[in-house]
Amino acid sequence: MSGAILHDKALVTCQHTGAARPNAPVARVTVSGQPVVTLATLYSITGCKLSPNSGGPCLNAQWKSGARRVLVLGEFVAIDTGSAVCAPPPGPLRPRTFQRRVFAT
């Protein structure tokens, strides 16, 4: 799977439009001047609109699949075509806007 490498300033949301921000992107490697995100990077989610009665709101997330050939500090990089899981409840993250200059396979 090929996709654009995600970075610190990429706009990523949960499926309920809550904003997802990486807690500790890798500052040693940048794309478009921003630290990259790896599969090991945890995300915090704010503004999730899922009600507590429905199992929400989404609080955190982590990428489960991404690039398979590009590593940063021993971890695969997260890409826009990868998959991530939020908790609670389980659901996907959705990259909305991100850099389109550097791709990984």
N, CA, C and O atoms as a printed pandas DataFrame, in Angstrom:
     atom_number atom_name residue_name chain_id  residue_number  x_coord  y_coord  z_coord
0              1         N          MET        A               1    0.851   -1.168    0.000
1              2        CA          MET        A               1    0.000    0.000    0.000
2              3         C          MET        A               1    0.900    1.236    0.000
3              4         O          MET        A               1    1.877    1.301    0.746
4              5         N          SER        A               2    0.570    2.188   -0.821
5              6        CA          SER        A               2    1.328    3.428   -0.930
6              7         C          SER        A               2    0.458    4.584   -0.458
7              8         O          SER        A               2   -0.762    4.551   -0.618
8              9         N          GLY        A               3    1.076    5.598    0.120
9             10        CA          GLY        A               3    0.307    6.754    0.566
10            11         C          GLY        A               3    1.204    7.883    1.006
11            12         O          GLY        A               3    2.410    7.704    1.177
12            13         N          ALA        A               4    0.612    9.048    1.188
13            14        CA          ALA        A               4    1.333   10.223    1.650
14            15         C          ALA        A               4    1.679   10.062    3.130
15            16         O          ALA        A               4    0.848    9.627    3.926
16            17         N          ILE        A               5    2.912   10.417    3.488
17            18        CA          ILE        A               5    3.347   10.319    4.885
18            19         C          ILE        A               5    2.630   11.388    5.710
19            20         O          ILE        A               5    2.577   12.553    5.318
20            21         N          LEU        A               6    2.085   10.985    6.844
21            22        CA          LEU        A               6    1.393   11.923    7.725
22            23         C          LEU        A               6    2.385   12.628    8.641
23            24         O          LEU        A               6    3.419   12.073    9.011
24            25         N          HIS        A               7    2.049   13.854    8.996
25            26        CA          HIS        A               7    2.915   14.661    9.856
26            27         C          HIS        A               7    2.095   15.334   10.946
27            28         O          HIS        A               7    0.876   15.176   11.019
28            29         N          ASP        A               8    2.787   16.084   11.787
29            30        CA          ASP        A               8    2.198   16.716   12.966
30            31         C          ASP        A               8    1.020   17.628   12.649
31            32         O          ASP        A               8    0.061   17.666   13.420
32            33         N          LYS        A               9    1.058   18.354   11.556
33            34        CA          LYS        A               9    0.009   19.328   11.245
34            35         C          LYS        A               9   -1.067   18.799   10.301
35            36         O          LYS        A               9   -1.948   19.556    9.892
36            37         N          ALA        A              10   -1.014   17.519    9.948
37            38        CA          ALA        A              10   -2.064   16.936    9.108
38            39         C          ALA        A              10   -3.390   16.998    9.865
39            40         O          ALA        A              10   -3.437   16.731   11.066
40            41         N          LEU        A              11   -4.456   17.349    9.164
41            42        CA          LEU        A              11   -5.774   17.387    9.782
42            43         C          LEU        A              11   -6.353   15.980    9.748
43            44         O          LEU        A              11   -6.655   15.442    8.683
44            45         N          VAL        A              12   -6.502   15.394   10.934
45            46        CA          VAL        A              12   -7.018   14.032   11.075
46            47         C          VAL        A              12   -8.182   14.091   12.047
47            48         O          VAL        A              12   -8.101   14.765   13.074
48            49         N          THR        A              13   -9.274   13.384   11.729
49            50        CA          THR        A              13  -10.447   13.389   12.595
50            51         C          THR        A              13  -10.899   11.955   12.881
51            52         O          THR        A              13  -10.559   11.020   12.156
52            53         N          CYS        A              14  -11.672   11.812   13.953
53            54        CA          CYS        A              14  -12.347   10.538   14.190
54            55         C          CYS        A              14  -13.584   10.525   13.293
55            56         O          CYS        A              14  -13.878   11.526   12.640
56            57         N          GLN        A              15  -14.297    9.429   13.253
57            58        CA          GLN        A              15  -15.461    9.345   12.369
58            59         C          GLN        A              15  -16.602   10.262   12.803
59            60         O          GLN        A              15  -17.571   10.436   12.064
60            61         N          HIS        A              16  -16.495   10.846   13.989
61            62        CA          HIS        A              16  -17.532   11.748   14.495
62            63         C          HIS        A              16  -17.049   13.199   14.460
63            64         O          HIS        A              16  -17.603   14.051   15.154
64            65         N          THR        A              17  -16.041   13.480   13.673
65            66        CA          THR        A              17  -15.430   14.798   13.410
66            67         C          THR        A              17  -14.645   15.390   14.583
67            68         O          THR        A              17  -14.398   16.596   14.602
68            69         N          GLY        A              18  -14.255   14.582   15.545
69            70        CA          GLY        A              18  -13.377   15.065   16.611
70            71         C          GLY        A              18  -11.961   15.223   16.078
71            72         O          GLY        A              18  -11.507   14.402   15.281
72            73         N          ALA        A              19  -11.261   16.262   16.505
73            74        CA          ALA        A              19   -9.887   16.523   16.043
74            75         C          ALA        A              19   -8.900   15.588   16.721
75            76         O          ALA        A              19   -8.881   15.471   17.946
76            77         N          ALA        A              20   -8.074   14.918   15.910
77            78        CA          ALA        A              20   -7.061   14.000   16.426
78            79         C          ALA        A              20   -5.684   14.623   16.239
79            80         O          ALA        A              20   -5.335   15.030   15.131
80            81         N          ARG        A              21   -4.896   14.701   17.315
81            82        CA          ARG        A              21   -3.554   15.286   17.280
82            83         C          ARG        A              21   -2.546   14.275   17.800
83            84         O          ARG        A              21   -2.791   13.625   18.816
84            85         N          PRO        A              22   -1.405   14.131   17.110
85            86        CA          PRO        A              22   -0.384   13.199   17.589
86            87         C          PRO        A              22    0.253   13.709   18.879
87            88         O          PRO        A              22    0.573   14.892   18.991
88            89         N          ASN        A              23    0.434   12.817   19.852
89            90        CA          ASN        A              23    1.027   13.209   21.136
90            91         C          ASN        A              23    2.520   13.466   21.037
91            92         O          ASN        A              23    3.023   14.415   21.637
92            93         N          ALA        A              24    3.230   12.644   20.298
93            94        CA          ALA        A              24    4.690   12.777   20.221
94            95         C          ALA        A              24    5.192   12.382   18.834
95            96         O          ALA        A              24    5.744   11.295   18.666
96            97         N          PRO        A              25    5.004   13.267   17.825
97            98        CA          PRO        A              25    5.551   12.944   16.507
98            99         C          PRO        A              25    7.075   12.911   16.569
99           100         O          PRO        A              25    7.673   13.427   17.514
100          101         N          VAL        A              26    7.699   12.307   15.566
101          102        CA          VAL        A              26    9.155   12.152   15.546
102          103         C          VAL        A              26    9.785   13.412   14.954
103          104         O          VAL        A              26    9.746   13.623   13.742
104          105         N          ALA        A              27   10.361   14.241   15.810
105          106        CA          ALA        A              27   10.911   15.530   15.385
106          107         C          ALA        A              27   12.224   15.404   14.604
107          108         O          ALA        A              27   12.634   16.361   13.947
108          109         N          ARG        A              28   12.882   14.262   14.660
109          110        CA          ARG        A              28   14.164   14.096   13.964
110          111         C          ARG        A              28   14.010   13.973   12.457
111          112         O          ARG        A              28   14.968   14.186   11.714
112          113         N          VAL        A              29   12.798   13.628   11.997
113          114        CA          VAL        A              29   12.532   13.499   10.568
114          115         C          VAL        A              29   11.305   14.348   10.251
115          116         O          VAL        A              29   10.289   14.261   10.940
116          117         N          THR        A              30   11.403   15.172    9.201
117          118        CA          THR        A              30   10.285   16.035    8.848
118          119         C          THR        A              30    9.892   15.875    7.377
119          120         O          THR        A              30   10.710   15.507    6.534
120          121         N          VAL        A              31    8.633   16.159    7.098
121          122        CA          VAL        A              31    8.130   16.314    5.741
122          123         C          VAL        A              31    7.348   17.623    5.732
123          124         O          VAL        A              31    6.580   17.910    6.650
124          125         N          SER        A              32    7.557   18.405    4.687
125          126        CA          SER        A              32    6.941   19.736    4.610
126          127         C          SER        A              32    7.229   20.557    5.870
127          128         O          SER        A              32    6.410   21.374    6.292
128          129         N          GLY        A              33    8.396   20.328    6.459
129          130        CA          GLY        A              33    8.808   21.085    7.641
130          131         C          GLY        A              33    8.157   20.654    8.940
131          132         O          GLY        A              33    8.335   21.320    9.960
132          133         N          GLN        A              34    7.406   19.559    8.935
133          134        CA          GLN        A              34    6.701   19.095   10.124
134          135         C          GLN        A              34    7.180   17.708   10.529
135          136         O          GLN        A              34    7.493   16.889    9.665
136          137         N          PRO        A              35    7.242   17.429   11.845
137          138        CA          PRO        A              35    7.638   16.094   12.316
138          139         C          PRO        A              35    6.697   15.014   11.802
139          140         O          PRO        A              35    5.485   15.222   11.736
140          141         N          VAL        A              36    7.252   13.860   11.438
141          142        CA          VAL        A              36    6.437   12.760   10.913
142          143         C          VAL        A              36    5.776   11.968   12.035
143          144         O          VAL        A              36    6.162   12.054   13.200
144          145         N          VAL        A              37    4.776   11.199   11.645
145          146        CA          VAL        A              37    4.041   10.347   12.568
146          147         C          VAL        A              37    4.351    8.894   12.205
147          148         O          VAL        A              37    4.361    8.536   11.027
148          149         N          THR        A              38    4.602    8.066   13.204
149          150        CA          THR        A              38    4.841    6.639   12.991
150          151         C          THR        A              38    3.664    5.839   13.551
151          152         O          THR        A              38    2.769    6.389   14.192
152          153         N          LEU        A              39    3.684    4.545   13.299
153          154        CA          LEU        A              39    2.622    3.692   13.840
154          155         C          LEU        A              39    2.651    3.654   15.365
155          156         O          LEU        A              39    1.639    3.342   15.992
156          157         N          ALA        A              40    3.780    3.965   15.961
157          158        CA          ALA        A              40    3.893    3.962   17.422
158          159         C          ALA        A              40    3.336    5.236   18.059
159          160         O          ALA        A              40    3.142    5.285   19.274
160          161         N          THR        A              41    3.080    6.255   17.256
161          162        CA          THR        A              41    2.599    7.542   17.776
162          163         C          THR        A              41    1.139    7.427   18.215
163          164         O          THR        A              41    0.281    6.991   17.447
164          165         N          LEU        A              42    0.873    7.821   19.449
165          166        CA          LEU        A              42   -0.502    7.844   19.958
166          167         C          LEU        A              42   -1.139    9.195   19.642
167          168         O          LEU        A              42   -0.458   10.220   19.621
168          169         N          TYR        A              43   -2.425    9.187   19.403
169          170        CA          TYR        A              43   -3.192   10.400   19.125
170          171         C          TYR        A              43   -4.154   10.674   20.272
171          172         O          TYR        A              43   -4.695    9.746   20.875
172          173         N          SER        A              44   -4.365   11.960   20.572
173          174        CA          SER        A              44   -5.417   12.380   21.501
174          175         C          SER        A              44   -6.524   13.011   20.672
175          176         O          SER        A              44   -6.251   13.743   19.720
176          177         N          ILE        A              45   -7.773   12.730   21.031
177          178        CA          ILE        A              45   -8.915   13.237   20.282
178          179         C          ILE        A              45   -9.726   14.177   21.153
179          180         O          ILE        A              45  -10.053   13.859   22.296
180          181         N          THR        A              46  -10.047   15.340   20.600
181          182        CA          THR        A              46  -10.882   16.319   21.293
182          183         C          THR        A              46  -12.048   16.701   20.389
183          184         O          THR        A              46  -11.915   16.701   19.166
184          185         N          GLY        A              47  -13.164   17.020   20.978
185          186        CA          GLY        A              47  -14.314   17.494   20.219
186          187         C          GLY        A              47  -15.134   16.411   19.544
187          188         O          GLY        A              47  -15.914   16.711   18.639
188          189         N          CYS        A              48  -14.980   15.169   19.954
189          190        CA          CYS        A              48  -15.781   14.082   19.375
190          191         C          CYS        A              48  -17.246   14.302   19.761
191          192         O          CYS        A              48  -17.561   14.582   20.918
192          193         N          LYS        A              49  -18.126   14.171   18.782
193          194        CA          LYS        A              49  -19.550   14.455   19.001
194          195         C          LYS        A              49  -20.379   13.234   19.378
195          196         O          LYS        A              49  -21.597   13.331   19.525
196          197         N          LEU        A              50  -19.721   12.082   19.536
197          198        CA          LEU        A              50  -20.465   10.884   19.921
198          199         C          LEU        A              50  -20.859   10.992   21.391
199          200         O          LEU        A              50  -20.017   11.282   22.240
200          201         N          SER        A              51  -22.118   10.763   21.690
201          202        CA          SER        A              51  -22.601   10.920   23.064
202          203         C          SER        A              51  -22.132    9.770   23.950
203          204         O          SER        A              51  -21.887    8.667   23.462
204          205         N          PRO        A              52  -22.007   10.027   25.256
205          206        CA          PRO        A              52  -21.634    8.962   26.195
206          207         C          PRO        A              52  -22.623    7.800   26.181
207          208         O          PRO        A              52  -22.233    6.663   26.448
208          209         N          ASN        A              53  -23.890    8.059   25.876
209          210        CA          ASN        A              53  -24.897    6.996   25.807
210          211         C          ASN        A              53  -24.617    6.037   24.656
211          212         O          ASN        A              53  -25.070    4.893   24.681
212          213         N          SER        A              54  -23.879    6.486   23.657
213          214        CA          SER        A              54  -23.551    5.657   22.494
214          215         C          SER        A              54  -22.165    5.053   22.589
215          216         O          SER        A              54  -21.682    4.464   21.622
216          217         N          GLY        A              55  -21.509    5.191   23.753
217          218        CA          GLY        A              55  -20.185    4.613   23.939
218          219         C          GLY        A              55  -19.054    5.592   23.744
219          220         O          GLY        A              55  -17.887    5.205   23.802
220          221         N          GLY        A              56  -19.368    6.847   23.514
221          222        CA          GLY        A              56  -18.334    7.856   23.217
222          223         C          GLY        A              56  -18.061    8.734   24.390
223          224         O          GLY        A              56  -18.545    8.461   25.489
224          225         N          PRO        A              57  -17.324    9.751   24.205
225          226        CA          PRO        A              57  -16.679   10.193   22.972
226          227         C          PRO        A              57  -15.349    9.463   22.741
227          228         O          PRO        A              57  -14.797    8.841   23.648
228          229         N          CYS        A              58  -14.849    9.556   21.495
229          230        CA          CYS        A              58  -13.517    9.008   21.190
230          231         C          CYS        A              58  -12.481    9.817   21.960
231          232         O          CYS        A              58  -12.559   11.045   21.991
232          233         N          LEU        A              59  -11.521    9.154   22.577
233          234        CA          LEU        A              59  -10.516    9.837   23.382
234          235         C          LEU        A              59   -9.107    9.717   22.825
235          236         O          LEU        A              59   -8.334   10.674   22.889
236          237         N          ASN        A              60   -8.761    8.563   22.282
237          238        CA          ASN        A              60   -7.416    8.369   21.746
238          239         C          ASN        A              60   -7.460    7.402   20.573
239          240         O          ASN        A              60   -8.467    6.740   20.322
240          241         N          ALA        A              61   -6.339    7.341   19.861
241          242        CA          ALA        A              61   -6.265    6.468   18.687
242          243         C          ALA        A              61   -4.816    6.143   18.382
243          244         O          ALA        A              61   -3.893    6.789   18.879
244          245         N          GLN        A              62   -4.638    5.124   17.549
245          246        CA          GLN        A              62   -3.299    4.743   17.098
246          247         C          GLN        A              62   -3.419    4.087   15.726
247          248         O          GLN        A              62   -4.356    3.334   15.461
248          249         N          TRP        A              63   -2.449    4.389   14.858
249          250        CA          TRP        A              63   -2.413    3.765   13.531
250          251         C          TRP        A              63   -2.031    2.306   13.687
251          252         O          TRP        A              63   -1.118    1.976   14.444
252          253         N          LYS        A              64   -2.723    1.434   12.976
253          254        CA          LYS        A              64   -2.470   -0.008   13.019
254          255         C          LYS        A              64   -1.766   -0.496   11.768
255          256         O          LYS        A              64   -1.079   -1.517   11.806
256          257         N          SER        A              65   -1.923    0.214   10.660
257          258        CA          SER        A              65   -1.207   -0.152    9.437
258          259         C          SER        A              65   -0.775    1.123    8.724
259          260         O          SER        A              65   -1.426    2.165    8.804
260          261         N          GLY        A              66    0.334    1.000    8.035
261          262        CA          GLY        A              66    0.892    2.151    7.317
262          263         C          GLY        A              66    1.897    1.662    6.301
263          264         O          GLY        A              66    1.709    0.611    5.688
264          265         N          ALA        A              67    2.959    2.415    6.119
265          266        CA          ALA        A              67    4.005    2.023    5.170
266          267         C          ALA        A              67    4.638    0.713    5.620
267          268         O          ALA        A              67    4.688    0.417    6.814
268          269         N          ARG        A              68    5.118   -0.063    4.667
269          270        CA          ARG        A              68    5.779   -1.333    4.972
270          271         C          ARG        A              68    7.238   -1.336    4.550
271          272         O          ARG        A              68    7.939   -2.330    4.736
272          273         N          ARG        A              69    7.700   -0.227    3.981
273          274        CA          ARG        A              69    9.090   -0.185    3.536
274          275         C          ARG        A              69    9.846    1.039    4.052
275          276         O          ARG        A              69   11.055    1.146    3.845
276          277         N          VAL        A              70    9.153    1.963    4.721
277          278        CA          VAL        A              70    9.801    3.186    5.197
278          279         C          VAL        A              70    9.683    3.247    6.712
279          280         O          VAL        A              70    8.586    3.246    7.270
280          281         N          LEU        A              71   10.848    3.301    7.368
281          282        CA          LEU        A              71   10.889    3.358    8.827
282          283         C          LEU        A              71   11.550    4.650    9.296
283          284         O          LEU        A              71   12.407    5.210    8.612
284          285         N          VAL        A              72   11.141    5.107   10.461
285          286        CA          VAL        A              72   11.770    6.234   11.141
286          287         C          VAL        A              72   12.044    5.783   12.561
287          288         O          VAL        A              72   11.120    5.435   13.296
288          289         N          LEU        A              73   13.311    5.787   12.950
289          290        CA          LEU        A              73   13.726    5.317   14.275
290          291         C          LEU        A              73   13.165    3.925   14.577
291          292         O          LEU        A              73   12.740    3.648   15.699
292          293         N          GLY        A              74   13.170    3.062   13.574
293          294        CA          GLY        A              74   12.747    1.682   13.755
294          295         C          GLY        A              74   11.252    1.438   13.703
295          296         O          GLY        A              74   10.816    0.307   13.916
296          297         N          GLU        A              75   10.454    2.453   13.430
297          298        CA          GLU        A              75    8.993    2.305   13.358
298          299         C          GLU        A              75    8.515    2.676   11.960
299          300         O          GLU        A              75    9.044    3.606   11.352
300          301         N          PHE        A              76    7.526    1.962   11.449
301          302        CA          PHE        A              76    6.955    2.295   10.156
302          303         C          PHE        A              76    6.215    3.624   10.235
303          304         O          PHE        A              76    5.610    3.943   11.259
304          305         N          VAL        A              77    6.264    4.406    9.142
305          306        CA          VAL        A              77    5.576    5.692    9.129
306          307         C          VAL        A              77    4.088    5.500    8.860
307          308         O          VAL        A              77    3.683    4.550    8.189
308          309         N          ALA        A              78    3.281    6.414    9.392
309          310        CA          ALA        A              78    1.842    6.420    9.135
310          311         C          ALA        A              78    1.593    7.104    7.797
311          312         O          ALA        A              78    2.232    8.105    7.473
312          313         N          ILE        A              79    0.664    6.559    7.026
313          314        CA          ILE        A              79    0.330    7.126    5.725
314          315         C          ILE        A              79   -1.182    7.320    5.625
315          316         O          ILE        A              79   -1.953    6.703    6.359
316          317         N          ASP        A              80   -1.584    8.187    4.704
317          318        CA          ASP        A              80   -3.004    8.531    4.595
318          319         C          ASP        A              80   -3.887    7.351    4.212
319          320         O          ASP        A              80   -5.083    7.368    4.501
320          321         N          THR        A              81   -3.335    6.333    3.574
321          322        CA          THR        A              81   -4.129    5.166    3.187
322          323         C          THR        A              81   -4.070    4.044    4.223
323          324         O          THR        A              81   -4.657    2.981    4.019
324          325         N          GLY        A              82   -3.363    4.274    5.333
325          326        CA          GLY        A              82   -3.282    3.286    6.400
326          327         C          GLY        A              82   -4.571    3.256    7.202
327          328         O          GLY        A              82   -5.515    3.986    6.899
328          329         N          SER        A              83   -4.608    2.415    8.222
329          330        CA          SER        A              83   -5.800    2.354    9.068
330          331         C          SER        A              83   -5.419    2.609   10.514
331          332         O          SER        A              83   -4.325    2.266   10.963
332          333         N          ALA        A              84   -6.354    3.221   11.230
333          334        CA          ALA        A              84   -6.162    3.529   12.643
334          335         C          ALA        A              84   -7.435    3.184   13.393
335          336         O          ALA        A              84   -8.518    3.119   12.811
336          337         N          VAL        A              85   -7.292    2.966   14.682
337          338        CA          VAL        A              85   -8.440    2.615   15.511
338          339         C          VAL        A              85   -8.529    3.580   16.684
339          340         O          VAL        A              85   -7.542    3.839   17.372
340          341         N          CYS        A              86   -9.740    4.112   16.902
341          342        CA          CYS        A              86  -10.017    4.978   18.051
342          343         C          CYS        A              86  -10.507    4.122   19.216
343          344         O          CYS        A              86  -10.941    2.984   19.037
344          345         N          ALA        A              87  -10.425    4.699   20.405
345          346        CA          ALA        A              87  -10.952    4.012   21.581
346          347         C          ALA        A              87  -11.403    5.049   22.597
347          348         O          ALA        A              87  -10.826    6.136   22.625
348          349         N          PRO        A              88  -12.358    4.791   23.397
349          350        CA          PRO        A              88  -13.533    4.034   23.027
350          351         C          PRO        A              88  -14.428    4.896   22.142
351          352         O          PRO        A              88  -14.191    6.104   22.135
352          353         N          PRO        A              89  -15.348    4.462   21.455
353          354        CA          PRO        A              89  -15.561    3.124   20.945
354          355         C          PRO        A              89  -14.652    2.894   19.748
355          356         O          PRO        A              89  -14.088    3.856   19.228
356          357         N          PRO        A              90  -14.491    1.680   19.297
357          358        CA          PRO        A              90  -13.626    1.459   18.137
358          359         C          PRO        A              90  -14.206    2.105   16.882
359          360         O          PRO        A              90  -15.397    1.992   16.595
360          361         N          GLY        A              91  -13.344    2.773   16.158
361          362        CA          GLY        A              91  -13.734    3.426   14.911
362          363         C          GLY        A              91  -12.489    3.934   14.224
363          364         O          GLY        A              91  -11.424    3.969   14.842
364          365         N          PRO        A              92  -12.583    4.327   12.968
365          366        CA          PRO        A              92  -11.398    4.744   12.218
366          367         C          PRO        A              92  -11.025    6.201   12.421
367          368         O          PRO        A              92  -11.853    7.021   12.817
368          369         N          LEU        A              93   -9.758    6.511   12.142
369          370        CA          LEU        A              93   -9.316    7.894   11.978
370          371         C          LEU        A              93   -9.385    8.204   10.495
371          372         O          LEU        A              93   -9.228    7.313    9.660
372          373         N          ARG        A              94   -9.620    9.464   10.167
373          374        CA          ARG        A              94   -9.708    9.867    8.765
374          375         C          ARG        A              94   -8.814   11.064    8.505
375          376         O          ARG        A              94   -9.087   12.156    9.004
376          377         N          PRO        A              95   -7.747   10.881    7.729
377          378        CA          PRO        A              95   -6.930   12.027    7.334
378          379         C          PRO        A              95   -7.740   12.910    6.384
379          380         O          PRO        A              95   -8.288   12.416    5.399
380          381         N          ARG        A              96   -7.819   14.205    6.669
381          382        CA          ARG        A              96   -8.594   15.138    5.842
382          383         C          ARG        A              96   -7.679   15.974    4.950
383          384         O          ARG        A              96   -7.877   16.032    3.737
384          385         N          THR        A              97   -6.689   16.612    5.542
385          386        CA          THR        A              97   -5.704   17.375    4.766
386          387         C          THR        A              97   -4.319   16.988    5.256
387          388         O          THR        A              97   -4.098   16.810    6.454
388          389         N          PHE        A              98   -3.388   16.859    4.314
389          390        CA          PHE        A              98   -2.038   16.419    4.635
390          391         C          PHE        A              98   -1.137   16.783    3.470
391          392         O          PHE        A              98   -1.618   17.123    2.389
392          393         N          GLN        A              99    0.180   16.712    3.688
393          394        CA          GLN        A              99    1.132   17.031    2.622
394          395         C          GLN        A              99    1.027   15.991    1.509
395          396         O          GLN        A              99    0.687   14.836    1.766
396          397         N          ARG        A             100    1.315   16.394    0.289
397          398        CA          ARG        A             100    1.225   15.478   -0.858
398          399         C          ARG        A             100    2.514   15.468   -1.677
399          400         O          ARG        A             100    2.498   15.253   -2.889
400          401         N          ARG        A             101    3.633   15.706   -0.987
401          402        CA          ARG        A             101    4.914   15.725   -1.681
402          403         C          ARG        A             101    5.752   14.487   -1.438
403          404         O          ARG        A             101    6.535   14.088   -2.300
404          405         N          VAL        A             102    5.595   13.870   -0.268
405          406        CA          VAL        A             102    6.415   12.717    0.106
406          407         C          VAL        A             102    5.516   11.515    0.336
407          408         O          VAL        A             102    4.628   11.540    1.188
408          409         N          PHE        A             103    5.759   10.459   -0.437
409          410        CA          PHE        A             103    4.957    9.235   -0.346
410          411         C          PHE        A             103    5.820    8.076    0.119
411          412         O          PHE        A             103    7.038    8.084   -0.062
412          413         N          ALA        A             104    5.189    7.088    0.715
413          414        CA          ALA        A             104    5.904    5.890    1.172
414          415         C          ALA        A             104    5.104    4.670    0.750
415          416         O          ALA        A             104    3.886    4.722    0.579
416          417         N          THR        A             105    5.822    3.581    0.589
417          418        CA          THR        A             105    5.188    2.317    0.244
418          419         C          THR        A             105    5.267    1.374    1.417
419          420         O          THR        A             105    4.787    0.244    1.334
